[in-house]
Amino acid sequence: MTTSIWVLGEALMDCLSQPDGTLRPFMGGSPYNMARAAALRGAPVGYVNPLSTDRFGEQLGQQLLKDGVRVLAGESRLPTSLAVVQITDGQPSYGFYREGIADRDYTADSVLTMLKAHPPGVLHTGSLLLVPPEHTKVMSILQSAKDEGWTISVDVNLRPKLAADLGAYVEAVREVAKLADWIKASDEDLELLGVQAPSRGKGRDIAAMFRDHGASRIALTFGGDGAWLEVDGACSEADVPLTRVVDTVGAGDTFWGNCLGDWVLNANGQHRVQQTLVEAMQAAAINCARAGCQPPTYAETQALL
């Protein structure tokens, strides 16, 4: 039986600012995007957090089901979280509305009850759920899940503008990262974590900060300078494929979703590290050619390789 990926994290509406000043809503949230990307890669994926009963929540749930993601939790009467996204030279910046919203309407006990009733698989989290004080619930879930035999995946994806206390936020991320078996970090994340001038050529040395805490699969992304991947000691690096960039929203989520999807579908990931990386980079490039986060199917990725 193929291992399942369960995703704990935010689902929100990315309201992209348009040239005329209007806002155009796109479904988003880093873990939500990752869940879609992994499912479109062909992996069995479940989304753990509640979705709102409002119209946006309905749309988010419908998209998950369309992409093949199981919606595992009940509904919430709280509203869907919003992010206002400004795009400058293809790069997004975010403003978040995260208080009293649906994807935070859960308890550690409710999630652990679901996990204990299911064979251990991969539990993924990251991004906005790592912001204090939310990270305390996440830490307790991850530790208990790890004790139950789940593989922990973390996408660091730091959002410094969201934190009232950036130092506390970075320290919370460091603590969560120590529980990760599989972890992804961008060059921007690495700078906030204290890495000086992170670059692809320093991949193995940078990865040591995660490897020393037990991570066995480590992805480091460097924007237009490509990515570096380590799988159980085997390493590879790759350039960014040529593509017409509309924006980079969800590129990292698409990349990591394809890595996770590949690993749960192919047991011996160590012998596929280059193939996994190239396929994940191509999937992310396809996403960048589309507005908002729109991960490709595996067939679409393969067609361009």
C-alpha positions as CSV (number, residue, x, y, z in Angstrom):
1,M,0.0,0.0,0.0
2,T,1.4,3.4,-1.0
3,T,2.2,5.8,1.9
4,S,-0.2,8.7,2.4
5,I,0.7,12.3,2.8
6,W,-1.4,14.3,5.4
7,V,-1.1,18.1,5.3
8,L,-1.5,20.3,8.4
9,G,-1.5,24.0,7.5
10,E,-3.3,27.0,6.2
11,A,-5.8,27.2,3.3
12,L,-6.6,30.8,2.3
13,M,-7.5,33.1,-0.5
14,D,-4.6,34.9,-2.1
15,C,-6.1,38.3,-3.2
16,L,-3.7,39.4,-6.0
17,S,-3.5,43.1,-6.6
18,Q,-4.3,44.0,-10.2
19,P,-2.9,46.9,-12.2
20,D,-6.3,48.7,-12.0
21,G,-6.3,48.4,-8.2
22,T,-8.8,45.6,-7.9
23,L,-8.1,42.3,-6.1
24,R,-8.4,39.0,-7.8
25,P,-8.8,36.0,-5.5
26,F,-6.8,32.8,-6.0
27,M,-6.9,29.7,-3.8
28,G,-3.7,29.4,-1.8
29,G,-1.8,28.9,1.4
30,S,1.6,27.1,1.2
31,P,0.5,23.7,2.7
32,Y,-2.8,23.8,0.7
33,N,-0.8,24.4,-2.5
34,M,1.6,21.6,-1.6
35,A,-1.3,19.2,-1.0
36,R,-2.7,19.9,-4.5
37,A,0.7,19.6,-6.1
38,A,1.5,16.2,-4.4
39,A,-2.0,14.9,-5.4
40,L,-1.6,16.0,-9.0
41,R,1.8,14.2,-9.0
42,G,-0.3,11.1,-8.2
43,A,0.2,10.6,-4.5
44,P,-2.6,9.9,-2.0
45,V,-3.0,13.1,0.0
46,G,-5.3,14.2,2.8
47,Y,-5.9,17.8,4.1
48,V,-6.2,17.9,7.9
49,N,-7.4,21.5,8.8
50,P,-11.1,22.6,8.9
51,L,-12.4,24.6,5.9
52,S,-14.9,27.4,6.4
53,T,-18.6,27.1,5.5
54,D,-18.3,30.5,3.7
55,R,-18.1,30.7,-0.1
56,F,-14.3,30.8,-0.2
57,G,-14.2,27.7,2.0
58,E,-16.5,25.9,-0.3
59,Q,-14.3,26.8,-3.3
60,L,-11.1,25.6,-1.5
61,G,-12.8,22.3,-0.7
62,Q,-14.0,21.8,-4.2
63,Q,-10.6,22.4,-5.6
64,L,-9.0,19.9,-3.3
65,L,-11.5,17.3,-4.3
66,K,-11.0,18.1,-8.0
67,D,-7.2,17.6,-7.6
68,G,-7.7,14.3,-5.8
69,V,-7.1,15.5,-2.2
70,R,-9.2,14.0,0.6
71,V,-10.7,16.6,3.0
72,L,-10.3,14.9,6.4
73,A,-11.7,17.4,9.0
74,G,-15.1,18.9,9.5
75,E,-16.3,22.3,8.6
76,S,-15.8,25.5,10.6
77,R,-18.2,28.5,10.9
78,L,-15.2,30.8,11.1
79,P,-14.2,32.7,8.0
80,T,-11.6,31.8,5.5
81,S,-8.2,33.5,6.0
82,L,-7.1,36.1,3.4
83,A,-3.8,37.2,2.0
84,V,-3.3,40.4,0.0
85,V,-0.5,39.8,-2.5
86,Q,1.5,42.4,-4.4
87,I,3.5,41.2,-7.3
88,T,6.7,43.2,-8.2
89,D,8.9,41.9,-11.0
90,G,7.2,38.5,-10.7
91,Q,8.0,38.2,-7.0
92,P,5.1,38.2,-4.5
93,S,4.9,40.0,-1.1
94,Y,2.1,39.2,1.3
95,G,-0.2,40.8,3.9
96,F,-2.1,38.3,6.0
97,Y,-5.5,38.3,7.9
98,R,-5.1,35.4,10.2
99,E,-7.2,36.0,13.4
100,G,-10.4,34.0,14.2
101,I,-10.2,32.0,11.0
102,A,-11.2,28.5,9.9
103,D,-7.8,26.7,9.4
104,R,-6.8,27.5,13.0
105,D,-10.1,26.1,14.3
106,Y,-8.7,22.8,15.5
107,T,-7.1,21.2,18.6
108,A,-4.0,19.1,18.9
109,D,-6.2,16.3,20.4
110,S,-8.6,16.3,17.4
111,V,-5.7,16.0,14.9
112,L,-3.9,13.3,17.0
113,T,-7.1,11.3,17.1
114,M,-7.3,11.2,13.3
115,L,-3.6,10.3,13.0
116,K,-3.8,7.4,15.5
117,A,-6.7,5.9,13.5
118,H,-4.6,5.8,10.3
119,P,-1.5,3.8,9.3
120,P,1.6,6.1,9.7
121,G,2.5,8.0,6.6
122,V,4.0,11.5,5.9
123,L,2.7,14.4,8.0
124,H,3.6,17.7,6.4
125,T,3.4,21.2,7.8
126,G,5.1,24.6,7.7
127,S,4.6,28.2,6.8
128,L,2.0,30.1,8.8
129,L,1.3,27.4,11.4
130,L,4.8,27.9,12.7
131,V,4.1,31.5,13.8
132,P,3.9,31.7,17.6
133,P,1.7,30.9,19.5
134,E,0.2,28.5,16.9
135,H,3.5,26.6,16.7
136,T,2.9,25.2,20.2
137,K,-0.1,23.1,19.0
138,V,1.9,22.1,15.9
139,M,4.9,21.0,18.0
140,S,2.8,18.8,20.2
141,I,1.1,17.2,17.1
142,L,4.5,16.6,15.3
143,Q,6.1,15.1,18.4
144,S,3.2,12.7,19.0
145,A,3.0,11.8,15.4
146,K,6.7,11.1,15.2
147,D,6.3,8.9,18.2
148,E,3.6,7.0,16.4
149,G,5.8,6.4,13.4
150,W,4.9,9.2,11.1
151,T,7.5,10.8,8.9
152,I,7.6,14.6,9.5
153,S,7.9,16.9,6.5
154,V,8.4,20.7,7.1
155,D,8.6,23.6,4.6
156,V,10.2,26.4,6.6
157,N,8.7,29.2,4.4
158,L,9.2,32.0,6.9
159,R,6.9,35.0,6.6
160,P,8.6,37.7,8.7
161,K,6.0,40.4,8.1
162,L,3.4,38.2,9.9
163,A,5.3,38.0,13.2
164,A,4.9,40.5,16.0
165,D,8.3,39.2,17.4
166,L,10.6,38.0,14.6
167,G,13.1,36.6,17.0
168,A,10.5,34.4,18.7
169,Y,9.2,33.3,15.3
170,V,12.6,32.3,14.0
171,E,13.3,30.4,17.2
172,A,9.9,28.6,16.9
173,V,10.9,27.5,13.3
174,R,14.2,26.3,14.6
175,E,12.4,24.1,17.2
176,V,9.9,22.7,14.6
177,A,12.8,22.0,12.2
178,K,14.5,19.8,14.7
179,L,11.5,17.4,14.4
180,A,11.7,17.2,10.6
181,D,12.7,14.0,8.8
182,W,12.2,15.8,5.4
183,I,12.7,19.5,5.1
184,K,12.7,22.3,2.6
185,A,14.1,25.8,2.9
186,S,14.6,28.7,0.5
187,D,17.6,31.1,0.3
188,E,15.4,33.7,2.0
189,D,14.5,31.3,4.8
190,L,18.2,30.4,5.3
191,E,19.2,34.0,5.6
192,L,16.6,34.5,8.4
193,L,17.9,31.4,10.1
194,G,21.3,32.9,10.2
195,V,23.1,31.4,7.1
196,Q,25.4,34.0,5.6
197,A,25.2,34.4,1.8
198,P,23.4,31.1,1.1
199,S,24.2,29.7,-2.4
200,R,23.7,26.4,-4.2
201,G,27.4,25.7,-4.1
202,K,27.3,25.6,-0.3
203,G,24.4,23.1,-0.4
204,R,26.0,20.2,1.5
205,D,27.4,22.5,4.2
206,I,24.1,24.4,4.6
207,A,22.2,21.1,4.8
208,A,24.3,20.1,7.8
209,M,22.2,22.4,10.1
210,F,19.2,20.2,9.3
211,R,21.1,16.9,8.9
212,D,22.6,17.2,12.4
213,H,19.1,17.1,13.8
214,G,18.2,14.0,12.0
215,A,16.7,15.2,8.6
216,S,17.5,12.6,5.9
217,R,15.9,14.4,2.9
218,I,16.7,18.1,2.5
219,A,15.8,20.5,-0.3
220,L,17.4,24.0,-0.6
221,T,16.0,26.3,-3.2
222,F,17.7,29.5,-4.5
223,G,15.2,31.2,-6.7
224,G,16.5,31.7,-10.2
225,D,19.8,30.0,-9.2
226,G,18.2,26.6,-9.0
227,A,18.0,24.0,-6.2
228,W,20.0,21.4,-4.3
229,L,18.6,18.1,-3.1
230,E,19.9,15.5,-0.7
231,V,18.1,12.1,-0.3
232,D,19.6,9.7,2.3
233,G,23.1,10.9,1.7
234,A,22.9,11.2,-2.2
235,C,23.0,14.7,-3.5
236,S,22.1,16.5,-6.7
237,E,21.6,20.1,-8.0
238,A,19.8,21.6,-10.9
239,D,19.2,24.8,-12.8
240,V,15.8,26.4,-13.3
241,P,14.2,25.2,-16.6
242,L,13.5,27.8,-19.2
243,T,10.0,29.2,-18.9
244,R,7.9,32.3,-19.4
245,V,7.4,33.6,-15.8
246,V,4.0,35.1,-15.0
247,D,4.6,35.0,-11.3
248,T,6.3,32.7,-8.7
249,V,3.3,32.2,-6.4
250,G,3.3,28.6,-5.2
251,A,6.5,27.7,-7.0
252,G,8.2,26.3,-3.9
253,D,5.0,24.5,-2.9
254,T,4.8,22.9,-6.3
255,F,8.4,21.9,-6.1
256,W,8.1,20.3,-2.6
257,G,4.8,18.7,-3.4
258,N,6.4,16.9,-6.4
259,C,9.3,15.8,-4.2
260,L,7.0,14.3,-1.6
261,G,4.8,12.8,-4.2
262,D,7.7,11.2,-5.9
263,W,9.1,9.8,-2.6
264,V,5.9,8.1,-1.5
265,L,5.3,6.6,-4.9
266,N,8.9,5.3,-5.3
267,A,10.4,3.6,-2.3
268,N,14.1,3.9,-3.2
269,G,14.4,7.7,-3.4
270,Q,18.1,7.7,-2.9
271,H,18.6,6.2,-6.4
272,R,16.2,8.7,-8.0
273,V,17.6,11.9,-6.5
274,Q,18.5,13.6,-9.8
275,Q,15.2,12.5,-11.4
276,T,13.2,13.7,-8.5
277,L,14.9,17.1,-8.5
278,V,14.6,17.6,-12.3
279,E,10.9,16.6,-12.3
280,A,10.1,18.9,-9.3
281,M,12.0,21.8,-10.9
282,Q,10.0,21.3,-14.2
283,A,6.7,21.2,-12.3
284,A,7.6,24.4,-10.5
285,A,8.6,26.1,-13.8
286,I,5.2,25.2,-15.3
287,N,3.5,26.7,-12.3
288,C,5.5,29.9,-12.7
289,A,4.1,30.2,-16.3
290,R,0.5,30.4,-14.8
291,A,-1.1,33.1,-12.7
292,G,-1.3,32.2,-9.0
293,C,-0.6,28.7,-7.8
294,Q,-1.7,26.2,-10.5
295,P,0.4,23.0,-10.1
296,P,0.7,20.8,-13.2
297,T,-0.3,17.1,-13.5
298,Y,2.5,14.6,-13.7
299,A,1.7,14.1,-17.4
300,E,2.1,17.8,-18.0
301,T,5.5,17.8,-16.3
302,Q,6.6,14.7,-18.2
303,A,5.6,16.2,-21.6
304,L,8.3,18.9,-21.1
305,L,11.1,16.7,-20.0
